[in-house]
Each structure stands twice: as structure tokens, then as C-alpha cells.
Amino acid sequence: MCTGGLTSLQRDVLRCEMELQNLRQGRSRAIRDRLGLSAVRYEQILRSLVGVPDAVAFAPDVMHRVERRLHSQEPRDPRAQK
């Protein structure tokens, strides 16, 4: 597993996401307690790792789930639905 390209914060965010993946309530609080980050900043870091080979190698399940979630949230062009 090659993680040389990830910062310690990025690795911590990925580990945290692995642990919190099924937590719905109290997620923001858990993120703040564990990492000292707001939920918004945490999500920004996660999104920035989509497509980063080292992140995919470190946490493939997390990165695939985040990528699927991002693609499902993309607004669709109404002109494309003809």
C-alpha cells in the first residue's frame, strides 16, 4: 500500500471515514472530536481525494463510495433529457 503522496491529515480523514461510514447521528460531533475539523472542511478534504491514486490505494472502498455519492449528486442538464 503506497501512501507516500498523502498527508497525515488526509490519511486521518480516510481512516475516520472508514470508522464513521454507517454513523448518521452525531457524525459532525465525532469528526470535530477526532480531527478538530468542521464537517464542511472534512467533506472538502474527502472530495479533494477523489481520483487520487494514493487515496484509492489507501482506502478503496471509501473512495469509491465518495465518488458514487458525488456523481449521484451532480445536477443533470435538463436539455439532455429529450
QUIRACOR-V268704 format. One record per residue. RES is the residue in one letter. PSI is psi in radians with two decimals (* if undefined). Layout:
BEGIN
res = <RES;RES>
psi = <PSI;PSI>
END
This chain:
BEGIN
res = <M;C;T;G;G;L;T;S;L;Q;R;D;V;L;R;C;E;M;E;L;Q;N;L;R;Q;G;R;S;R;A;I;R;D;R;L;G;L;S;A;V;R;Y;E;Q;I;L;R;S;L;V;G;V;P;D;A;V;A;F;A;P;D;V;M;H;R;V;E;R;R;L;H;S;Q;E;P;R;D;P;R;A;Q;K>
psi = <2.06;2.07;0.24;-0.48;-0.10;2.51;2.88;-0.61;-0.76;-0.75;-0.69;-0.71;-0.76;-0.72;-0.76;-0.75;-0.64;-0.73;-0.57;0.09;-0.55;0.00;2.18;-0.84;2.46;0.18;-0.82;-0.73;-0.75;-0.71;-0.80;-0.75;-0.72;-0.70;-0.25;0.43;2.65;2.79;-0.59;-0.82;-0.70;-0.83;-0.64;-0.74;-0.79;-0.84;-0.60;-0.32;-0.14;2.21;-0.02;2.03;-0.71;-0.61;-0.71;-0.68;-0.64;-0.74;1.27;-0.73;-0.75;-0.83;-0.64;-0.68;-0.76;-0.74;-0.76;-0.73;-0.73;-0.76;-0.54;-0.32;-0.12;2.33;2.44;2.52;2.03;-0.43;-0.40;-0.20;1.20;*>
END
